Structures are given as structure tokens and as C-alpha cells.
Amino acid sequence: MNNIESLAERLAELEKLVEELEDVSGSGVVDVLDQAVALLKDVNAHIEAGLLESEGEAQQLDDLLKKADFGLFDAALKELERPPGGPGGG
């Protein structure tokens, strides 16, 4: 199960807890809220893990881009940007 499916499952569980709150007595509210807090902690942990993973991937991409040589590409773009008939233009 991927992170999105896992989070969707947790959301469905939270929605069920909301429905339970409507029917639960005063003393049962604390139990339902405890369950909701546990689910929210789990959701938060999944989100934090996803952010850390994304940061790592972004750093890897940044490292790759720093190694790439775009000199020829940049030169070709400058050539295309020159107006026709202008200095160095066609």
C-alpha cells in the first residue's frame, strides 16, 4: 500500500470516529478522541516521512544538476535569441 492509499484509509477511519462521536455517551467521548489522536499522530508520521524522502530526492537531483554541463545548450539558446539582422544574427 502506498502513502496516498494509507492516508486515505486513515481519513476514512477518522470519518468513522466523527460519526461515532455523534452517538457516544459523555464518558465514551474520551476513548473516541484518544483513537482520533492516535490516527492523527500516524498521519503526521507518514507526512513527515514523505517530506524527508522528498528532501532527499531533491538533494539528489540538485547534486545531479550541479554535475551537468549545459554550456552547449546555453550557447544554442543565446544563438536563437539573437534578433535577425542584429549583431551576430542571420
Backbone hydrogen bonds, N-H to C=O, Kabsch-Sander energy under -0.5 kcal/mol:
donor,donor_aa,acceptor,acceptor_aa,energy
6,S,2,N,-2.4
7,L,3,N,-2.7
8,A,4,I,-2.5
9,E,5,E,-2.2
10,R,6,S,-2.1
11,L,7,L,-2.3
12,A,8,A,-2.2
13,E,9,E,-2.0
14,L,10,R,-2.4
15,E,11,L,-2.4
16,K,12,A,-1.9
17,L,13,E,-1.9
18,V,14,L,-2.0
19,E,15,E,-1.8
20,E,16,K,-2.2
21,L,17,L,-2.0
22,E,18,V,-0.9
22,E,19,E,-0.6
23,D,19,E,-0.7
23,D,20,E,-1.1
24,V,20,E,-1.4
28,G,25,S,-0.7
29,V,25,S,-1.0
29,V,26,G,-0.6
30,V,26,G,-0.5
31,D,27,S,-0.5
32,V,28,G,-2.0
33,L,29,V,-2.8
34,D,30,V,-2.3
35,Q,31,D,-2.0
36,A,32,V,-2.2
37,V,33,L,-2.6
38,A,34,D,-2.2
39,L,35,Q,-2.3
40,L,36,A,-2.6
41,K,37,V,-2.3
42,D,38,A,-1.9
43,V,39,L,-2.6
44,N,40,L,-2.6
45,A,41,K,-2.3
46,H,42,D,-2.2
47,I,43,V,-2.4
48,E,44,N,-2.8
49,A,45,A,-2.4
50,G,46,H,-2.3
51,L,47,I,-2.3
52,L,48,E,-2.4
53,E,49,A,-2.3
54,S,50,G,-2.4
55,E,51,L,-2.5
56,G,52,L,-2.1
57,E,53,E,-2.3
58,A,54,S,-2.7
59,Q,55,E,-2.2
60,Q,56,G,-2.1
61,L,57,E,-2.4
62,D,58,A,-2.5
63,D,59,Q,-2.5
64,L,60,Q,-2.2
65,L,61,L,-2.6
66,K,62,D,-2.0
67,K,63,D,-1.1
68,A,64,L,-1.0
70,F,68,A,-0.7
74,D,70,F,-3.0
75,A,71,G,-2.3
76,A,72,L,-2.2
77,L,73,F,-2.2
78,K,74,D,-2.3
79,E,75,A,-2.0
80,L,76,A,-2.0
81,E,77,L,-1.7
82,R,78,K,-0.9
82,R,79,E,-0.6
86,G,83,P,-2.0
89,G,86,G,-2.5
